[in-house]
Amino acid sequence: MRVLAFGAHPDDVEFRCAGTLKKYADRGDEIFIAIATNGNIGSFRMSKEEIAEVRHKEAQNAADMLGAKLFWMGVDDEFLFDTKETRLMFIDVVRQAKPDVIFAPPYYRDYNPDHDITGYLAFIARVNASIKLIETEHEAHTKVPPMFFAAPFGISNTFTPEYFVDITEQAQFKMDMFLCHASQQGAWCKDAFGVNYAEIMDRENKALAATCGTPGVDSVEAFMLCKTWPIIAGAYKLLP
């Protein structure tokens, strides 16, 4: 199976669904990670060009841990918009990955506009990638895959999880993959916001596990299925 995960920024995919992607990878599925922006405002200590280069390398290192192919779109951080150019960019990523299932942030349910727009552009690309008369560099995808929206940061009250993936055995790998983004730990998250995102990620996955109430399940990632047309019967069976 072929699995495509969209993230707005380098480290977003790790935060939202790296444990689930690891489960796919462990059973031999092909993984593709698409990052919309270049993270070029994620530093108080480097120039935009310097931090963008660092974040690209960190994202590649994280993808390499998973054995995933990385699509680096390179849009300026915090300036991702819904335009013809970005729509075609997302459509072409789907056409290259040819996914059987897509993961993305939920659109217009998050605190960050890049997250929202990434989710919306992925939602649009899911169907439009299969339409032959929309021309991009690569040929149209032969199917419209199901899409799952990953729980947003903070698991807001606008998002009601429907499906839960037990990542107890993958939690340490997820953390190690997230920590590939070293520039975003003390040198950005603490500088800018006074928080430790690695601790927040771990805490949220454990909180989701607690809502399941299943003995032995200590860490969970949560998802909602995209229910707009076309509905894919039994899509939940594609979750690992």
Contacts in CASP RR format, 6 or more apart in sequence:
PFRMAT RR
TARGET T0000
AUTHOR 0000-0000-0000
METHOD contacts of the structure
MODEL  1
MRVLAFGAHPDDVEFRCAGTLKKYADRGDEIFIAIATNGNIGSFRMSKEE
IAEVRHKEAQNAADMLGAKLFWMGVDDEFLFDTKETRLMFIDVVRQAKPD
VIFAPPYYRDYNPDHDITGYLAFIARVNASIKLIETEHEAHTKVPPMFFA
APFGISNTFTPEYFVDITEQAQFKMDMFLCHASQQGAWCKDAFGVNYAEI
MDRENKALAATCGTPGVDSVEAFMLCKTWPIIAGAYKLLP
1 24 0 8 1.000
1 29 0 8 1.000
1 30 0 8 1.000
1 100 0 8 1.000
1 101 0 8 1.000
1 238 0 8 1.000
2 29 0 8 1.000
2 30 0 8 1.000
2 32 0 8 1.000
2 97 0 8 1.000
2 98 0 8 1.000
2 99 0 8 1.000
2 100 0 8 1.000
2 101 0 8 1.000
3 21 0 8 1.000
3 24 0 8 1.000
3 29 0 8 1.000
3 30 0 8 1.000
3 31 0 8 1.000
3 32 0 8 1.000
3 99 0 8 1.000
3 100 0 8 1.000
3 101 0 8 1.000
3 103 0 8 1.000
4 32 0 8 1.000
4 33 0 8 1.000
4 34 0 8 1.000
4 93 0 8 1.000
4 94 0 8 1.000
4 97 0 8 1.000
4 99 0 8 1.000
4 101 0 8 1.000
4 102 0 8 1.000
4 103 0 8 1.000
4 145 0 8 1.000
5 13 0 8 1.000
5 16 0 8 1.000
5 17 0 8 1.000
5 21 0 8 1.000
5 31 0 8 1.000
5 32 0 8 1.000
5 33 0 8 1.000
5 34 0 8 1.000
5 102 0 8 1.000
5 103 0 8 1.000
5 104 0 8 1.000
6 13 0 8 1.000
6 34 0 8 1.000
6 36 0 8 1.000
6 90 0 8 1.000
6 93 0 8 1.000
6 102 0 8 1.000
6 103 0 8 1.000
6 104 0 8 1.000
6 105 0 8 1.000
6 118 0 8 1.000
6 119 0 8 1.000
6 121 0 8 1.000
6 122 0 8 1.000
7 13 0 8 1.000
7 16 0 8 1.000
7 33 0 8 1.000
7 34 0 8 1.000
7 35 0 8 1.000
7 36 0 8 1.000
7 104 0 8 1.000
7 105 0 8 1.000
7 115 0 8 1.000
7 118 0 8 1.000
8 35 0 8 1.000
8 36 0 8 1.000
8 37 0 8 1.000
8 80 0 8 1.000
8 105 0 8 1.000
8 112 0 8 1.000
8 114 0 8 1.000
8 115 0 8 1.000
8 117 0 8 1.000
8 118 0 8 1.000
8 119 0 8 1.000
9 35 0 8 1.000
9 36 0 8 1.000
9 37 0 8 1.000
9 39 0 8 1.000
9 77 0 8 1.000
9 114 0 8 1.000
10 35 0 8 1.000
10 38 0 8 1.000
10 39 0 8 1.000
10 55 0 8 1.000
10 56 0 8 1.000
10 58 0 8 1.000
10 59 0 8 1.000
10 62 0 8 1.000
10 181 0 8 1.000
10 184 0 8 1.000
11 58 0 8 1.000
11 59 0 8 1.000
11 62 0 8 1.000
11 178 0 8 1.000
11 181 0 8 1.000
11 184 0 8 1.000
11 197 0 8 1.000
12 35 0 8 1.000
12 105 0 8 1.000
12 115 0 8 1.000
12 118 0 8 1.000
13 21 0 8 1.000
13 33 0 8 1.000
13 35 0 8 1.000
13 103 0 8 1.000
14 62 0 8 1.000
14 174 0 8 1.000
14 177 0 8 1.000
14 178 0 8 1.000
14 180 0 8 1.000
14 181 0 8 1.000
15 153 0 8 1.000
15 178 0 8 1.000
15 197 0 8 1.000
15 201 0 8 1.000
16 103 0 8 1.000
16 105 0 8 1.000
16 150 0 8 1.000
16 151 0 8 1.000
16 221 0 8 1.000
17 103 0 8 1.000
17 150 0 8 1.000
17 221 0 8 1.000
17 223 0 8 1.000
18 66 0 8 1.000
18 170 0 8 1.000
18 173 0 8 1.000
18 174 0 8 1.000
18 177 0 8 1.000
18 178 0 8 1.000
19 165 0 8 1.000
19 167 0 8 1.000
19 170 0 8 1.000
19 171 0 8 1.000
19 173 0 8 1.000
19 174 0 8 1.000
19 221 0 8 1.000
20 103 0 8 1.000
20 165 0 8 1.000
20 167 0 8 1.000
20 170 0 8 1.000
20 221 0 8 1.000
20 223 0 8 1.000
20 239 0 8 1.000
20 240 0 8 1.000
21 31 0 8 1.000
21 33 0 8 1.000
21 66 0 8 1.000
21 68 0 8 1.000
21 103 0 8 1.000
22 66 0 8 1.000
22 167 0 8 1.000
22 170 0 8 1.000
22 173 0 8 1.000
22 174 0 8 1.000
22 177 0 8 1.000
23 165 0 8 1.000
23 167 0 8 1.000
23 170 0 8 1.000
23 240 0 8 1.000
24 31 0 8 1.000
24 240 0 8 1.000
25 31 0 8 1.000
25 66 0 8 1.000
25 67 0 8 1.000
25 68 0 8 1.000
27 240 0 8 1.000
30 69 0 8 1.000
31 66 0 8 1.000
31 67 0 8 1.000
31 68 0 8 1.000
31 69 0 8 1.000
32 68 0 8 1.000
32 69 0 8 1.000
32 71 0 8 1.000
32 93 0 8 1.000
32 96 0 8 1.000
32 97 0 8 1.000
32 99 0 8 1.000
33 59 0 8 1.000
33 62 0 8 1.000
33 63 0 8 1.000
33 66 0 8 1.000
33 68 0 8 1.000
33 69 0 8 1.000
33 70 0 8 1.000
33 71 0 8 1.000
34 70 0 8 1.000
34 71 0 8 1.000
34 73 0 8 1.000
34 90 0 8 1.000
34 93 0 8 1.000
34 97 0 8 1.000
35 59 0 8 1.000
35 70 0 8 1.000
35 71 0 8 1.000
35 72 0 8 1.000
35 73 0 8 1.000
35 74 0 8 1.000
36 73 0 8 1.000
36 74 0 8 1.000
36 75 0 8 1.000
36 80 0 8 1.000
36 86 0 8 1.000
36 90 0 8 1.000
36 114 0 8 1.000
36 117 0 8 1.000
36 118 0 8 1.000
36 121 0 8 1.000
37 73 0 8 1.000
37 74 0 8 1.000
37 75 0 8 1.000
37 76 0 8 1.000
37 77 0 8 1.000
37 78 0 8 1.000
37 79 0 8 1.000
37 80 0 8 1.000
37 114 0 8 1.000
38 52 0 8 1.000
38 55 0 8 1.000
38 56 0 8 1.000
38 72 0 8 1.000
38 73 0 8 1.000
38 74 0 8 1.000
38 75 0 8 1.000
38 76 0 8 1.000
38 77 0 8 1.000
39 51 0 8 1.000
39 52 0 8 1.000
39 55 0 8 1.000
39 77 0 8 1.000
40 48 0 8 1.000
40 49 0 8 1.000
40 51 0 8 1.000
40 52 0 8 1.000
40 55 0 8 1.000
40 76 0 8 1.000
40 77 0 8 1.000
41 48 0 8 1.000
41 51 0 8 1.000
41 76 0 8 1.000
41 77 0 8 1.000
41 78 0 8 1.000
42 51 0 8 1.000
42 55 0 8 1.000
42 77 0 8 1.000
42 183 0 8 1.000
42 184 0 8 1.000
42 188 0 8 1.000
42 192 0 8 1.000
43 50 0 8 1.000
43 51 0 8 1.000
43 54 0 8 1.000
43 183 0 8 1.000
43 187 0 8 1.000
43 188 0 8 1.000
44 187 0 8 1.000
44 188 0 8 1.000
44 191 0 8 1.000
44 192 0 8 1.000
45 187 0 8 1.000
45 191 0 8 1.000
46 54 0 8 1.000
46 183 0 8 1.000
51 183 0 8 1.000
52 74 0 8 1.000
54 183 0 8 1.000
55 181 0 8 1.000
55 183 0 8 1.000
55 184 0 8 1.000
56 72 0 8 1.000
58 180 0 8 1.000
58 181 0 8 1.000
58 182 0 8 1.000
58 183 0 8 1.000
58 184 0 8 1.000
59 70 0 8 1.000
59 72 0 8 1.000
59 180 0 8 1.000
59 181 0 8 1.000
60 70 0 8 1.000
60 72 0 8 1.000
61 180 0 8 1.000
62 177 0 8 1.000
62 178 0 8 1.000
62 180 0 8 1.000
62 181 0 8 1.000
63 69 0 8 1.000
63 70 0 8 1.000
65 173 0 8 1.000
65 176 0 8 1.000
65 177 0 8 1.000
65 180 0 8 1.000
66 177 0 8 1.000
69 97 0 8 1.000
71 93 0 8 1.000
71 96 0 8 1.000
71 97 0 8 1.000
73 89 0 8 1.000
73 93 0 8 1.000
75 86 0 8 1.000
77 114 0 8 1.000
78 113 0 8 1.000
78 114 0 8 1.000
80 86 0 8 1.000
80 113 0 8 1.000
80 114 0 8 1.000
80 117 0 8 1.000
80 118 0 8 1.000
80 121 0 8 1.000
81 117 0 8 1.000
82 117 0 8 1.000
82 120 0 8 1.000
82 121 0 8 1.000
82 124 0 8 1.000
86 117 0 8 1.000
86 121 0 8 1.000
87 121 0 8 1.000
87 124 0 8 1.000
87 125 0 8 1.000
87 128 0 8 1.000
88 134 0 8 1.000
88 136 0 8 1.000
89 121 0 8 1.000
90 121 0 8 1.000
90 122 0 8 1.000
90 124 0 8 1.000
90 125 0 8 1.000
91 124 0 8 1.000
91 125 0 8 1.000
91 128 0 8 1.000
91 129 0 8 1.000
91 134 0 8 1.000
91 136 0 8 1.000
92 129 0 8 1.000
92 136 0 8 1.000
92 137 0 8 1.000
92 138 0 8 1.000
93 125 0 8 1.000
94 102 0 8 1.000
94 125 0 8 1.000
94 126 0 8 1.000
94 129 0 8 1.000
94 141 0 8 1.000
95 129 0 8 1.000
95 136 0 8 1.000
95 138 0 8 1.000
95 139 0 8 1.000
95 140 0 8 1.000
95 141 0 8 1.000
96 138 0 8 1.000
98 141 0 8 1.000
98 142 0 8 1.000
99 141 0 8 1.000
99 145 0 8 1.000
100 143 0 8 1.000
100 145 0 8 1.000
100 238 0 8 1.000
101 145 0 8 1.000
101 146 0 8 1.000
101 147 0 8 1.000
101 148 0 8 1.000
101 235 0 8 1.000
101 238 0 8 1.000
102 122 0 8 1.000
102 126 0 8 1.000
102 145 0 8 1.000
102 146 0 8 1.000
102 147 0 8 1.000
102 148 0 8 1.000
103 147 0 8 1.000
103 148 0 8 1.000
103 149 0 8 1.000
103 150 0 8 1.000
103 223 0 8 1.000
104 118 0 8 1.000
104 119 0 8 1.000
104 122 0 8 1.000
104 123 0 8 1.000
104 147 0 8 1.000
104 148 0 8 1.000
104 149 0 8 1.000
104 150 0 8 1.000
105 115 0 8 1.000
105 116 0 8 1.000
105 118 0 8 1.000
105 119 0 8 1.000
105 122 0 8 1.000
105 149 0 8 1.000
105 150 0 8 1.000
105 152 0 8 1.000
106 119 0 8 1.000
106 149 0 8 1.000
106 150 0 8 1.000
106 152 0 8 1.000
106 158 0 8 1.000
106 159 0 8 1.000
106 224 0 8 1.000
107 116 0 8 1.000
107 117 0 8 1.000
107 118 0 8 1.000
107 119 0 8 1.000
107 120 0 8 1.000
107 122 0 8 1.000
107 123 0 8 1.000
107 149 0 8 1.000
108 116 0 8 1.000
108 120 0 8 1.000
109 116 0 8 1.000
109 149 0 8 1.000
109 152 0 8 1.000
109 156 0 8 1.000
109 158 0 8 1.000
109 159 0 8 1.000
110 116 0 8 1.000
110 152 0 8 1.000
110 153 0 8 1.000
110 156 0 8 1.000
111 152 0 8 1.000
111 153 0 8 1.000
111 156 0 8 1.000
112 153 0 8 1.000
115 152 0 8 1.000
115 153 0 8 1.000
119 149 0 8 1.000
122 147 0 8 1.000
123 147 0 8 1.000
123 226 0 8 1.000
123 228 0 8 1.000
126 144 0 8 1.000
126 145 0 8 1.000
126 147 0 8 1.000
126 226 0 8 1.000
127 144 0 8 1.000
127 230 0 8 1.000
128 134 0 8 1.000
129 140 0 8 1.000
129 141 0 8 1.000
130 140 0 8 1.000
130 141 0 8 1.000
130 142 0 8 1.000
130 143 0 8 1.000
130 144 0 8 1.000
131 140 0 8 1.000
132 139 0 8 1.000
132 140 0 8 1.000
134 140 0 8 1.000
144 230 0 8 1.000
144 232 0 8 1.000
145 232 0 8 1.000
146 225 0 8 1.000
146 226 0 8 1.000
146 232 0 8 1.000
146 235 0 8 1.000
146 238 0 8 1.000
147 225 0 8 1.000
147 226 0 8 1.000
148 163 0 8 1.000
148 223 0 8 1.000
148 224 0 8 1.000
148 225 0 8 1.000
148 226 0 8 1.000
148 235 0 8 1.000
148 239 0 8 1.000
149 159 0 8 1.000
149 223 0 8 1.000
149 224 0 8 1.000
149 225 0 8 1.000
149 226 0 8 1.000
150 221 0 8 1.000
150 222 0 8 1.000
150 223 0 8 1.000
151 159 0 8 1.000
151 161 0 8 1.000
151 204 0 8 1.000
151 208 0 8 1.000
151 221 0 8 1.000
151 222 0 8 1.000
151 223 0 8 1.000
152 159 0 8 1.000
153 200 0 8 1.000
154 200 0 8 1.000
154 204 0 8 1.000
155 161 0 8 1.000
155 204 0 8 1.000
155 207 0 8 1.000
155 208 0 8 1.000
155 222 0 8 1.000
159 224 0 8 1.000
160 224 0 8 1.000
161 208 0 8 1.000
161 211 0 8 1.000
161 222 0 8 1.000
161 223 0 8 1.000
161 224 0 8 1.000
162 222 0 8 1.000
162 223 0 8 1.000
162 224 0 8 1.000
162 225 0 8 1.000
163 222 0 8 1.000
163 223 0 8 1.000
163 224 0 8 1.000
163 225 0 8 1.000
163 236 0 8 1.000
163 239 0 8 1.000
164 208 0 8 1.000
164 212 0 8 1.000
164 220 0 8 1.000
164 221 0 8 1.000
164 222 0 8 1.000
164 223 0 8 1.000
165 220 0 8 1.000
165 221 0 8 1.000
165 222 0 8 1.000
165 223 0 8 1.000
165 239 0 8 1.000
165 240 0 8 1.000
166 209 0 8 1.000
166 214 0 8 1.000
166 217 0 8 1.000
166 219 0 8 1.000
166 220 0 8 1.000
167 174 0 8 1.000
167 205 0 8 1.000
167 219 0 8 1.000
167 220 0 8 1.000
167 221 0 8 1.000
168 209 0 8 1.000
168 216 0 8 1.000
168 217 0 8 1.000
168 218 0 8 1.000
168 219 0 8 1.000
168 220 0 8 1.000
170 219 0 8 1.000
171 202 0 8 1.000
171 205 0 8 1.000
171 218 0 8 1.000
171 219 0 8 1.000
174 201 0 8 1.000
174 205 0 8 1.000
174 219 0 8 1.000
175 198 0 8 1.000
175 201 0 8 1.000
175 202 0 8 1.000
178 197 0 8 1.000
178 198 0 8 1.000
178 201 0 8 1.000
179 185 0 8 1.000
179 198 0 8 1.000
184 197 0 8 1.000
185 196 0 8 1.000
185 197 0 8 1.000
185 198 0 8 1.000
186 196 0 8 1.000
189 195 0 8 1.000
189 196 0 8 1.000
189 197 0 8 1.000
190 196 0 8 1.000
202 219 0 8 1.000
205 219 0 8 1.000
205 220 0 8 1.000
205 221 0 8 1.000
206 218 0 8 1.000
206 219 0 8 1.000
208 219 0 8 1.000
208 220 0 8 1.000
208 221 0 8 1.000
208 222 0 8 1.000
209 217 0 8 1.000
209 218 0 8 1.000
209 219 0 8 1.000
209 220 0 8 1.000
211 220 0 8 1.000
212 220 0 8 1.000
223 239 0 8 1.000
225 235 0 8 1.000
225 236 0 8 1.000
END
